[in-house]
C-alpha cells in the first residue's frame, strides 16, 4: 500500500464534552485499536480531509506523542447534517496479522472491444480484500487489452498473491458492453445473404 504520514495529539479525556471541544477547534477525535491496546488521539481536520479525498488505499503512519503507528482507516463517522467527520477509527497494522480493507482497481491496455465501438464498464472501483499488511499491493491492475465486446474479467480471475478477495467469485469487475454504434458496425460487416439457387 501507499504510505502517508499524519500527525496527531494524545487525548487525556475521552468524554463527549472533550470531543465536542476538539471539533470546535478544528480537530477530529479518534482511536487506534488492533494492536493489543487502544490509543485515543485527535488530528487536524483539514489534514485528515486531504487524506480522505485521496482515491488510494493508504497506510497512514500516525505519529502521536513521538511514537509512529502504522494504521489504516477502518471507520469514519460523519455528522448527519453537515457530513463533517466527527470521529475516526484507525486499525493498527501488525505484521503477519491479516486485515480487511479495500483496494482500488486500475485498468491498463487498449481493449479490442472498445476499439470496435464497445464501452468499458468498470463495475468495481474498489474491491474488498483480506490479507497480511505486507502482502497488500497498492492497487489491483486489470489488463483489458484482449477483451472483446461481451467479454468480462470476473473476481475469480484476479490474482493477488497472499490475499483473499471478498467479493463474489462470479462478479464482473470490468466488462466490455455493446453500444448502438458497435451493433450497427457489426451488422454492416456481415456479408449480404446470397439467394439460393433453384
Buried (B, 14 or more C-beta within 10 A) or exposed (E): BEEBEBEBBEBEEEEEEBBEBBBEEEBBBBBBBBBEEEBBBBBBBEBBEEBEEEEBBBBBBBBBEEEEBBBBBBEBEEEEEEEEBBBBBBBBBBEEEBBEBBBBBEBEEEBBBBEBBBBBEBBBEBBBBEBBBEEBBBBBBBEBEEBEBEBBBBBEEBEBEEBEBEBEEEBBBBBBBBBEEBEEBEEEEEEEEEEEEE
